[in-house]
Amino acid sequence: MAVSLTEEMQQAINNAFVDGYPIVWATAGADQQPILGFFGTTQAYSDHEIAVWMRVPERGFLTRIAENPKATMLYRNTETRMAFQIHVEAKRVDDEAVKKTVWSNAAEREREQDPEMKGTAVVAEIVRVIQRGEVVMQRD
């Protein structure tokens, strides 16, 4: 089965921060200790990729995905009761065109925190999507 996020999932991810349901990410570096963090800049980059704008390139998130690209994001909206996990392989992307797209697609409140675009982009290829404990999409 291939990975192709539904339009509903993409909209949920893209609106999560503004709707008040920021995305939670889990990453683990070389020490294998999982670290959780909220990232309001999380967005559907395509139907099979997730992107995040990192305002501070020196963040631990970037160090951890350089050591171990496997990460997971969790979305949950208590009003609509939509919830899913997305397992990814993430990487830092310093390409200027990609950075501009990811920064531009972030919520305005998030862009205001880095108006000079000093940060960088993370693009993550989706490996699998899990809903209610079931794998509903998986990379071939």
PyMOL commands that set and color helices and strands:
alter all, ss='L'
color gray80, all
select helices_A, chain A and resi 7-19+60-67+96-105+108-111
alter helices_A, ss='H'
color red, helices_A
select strands_A, chain A and resi 23-28+34-39+43-46+49-54+70-77+82-93+120-131+134-138
alter strands_A, ss='S'
color yellow, strands_A
deselect
rebuild
show_as cartoon
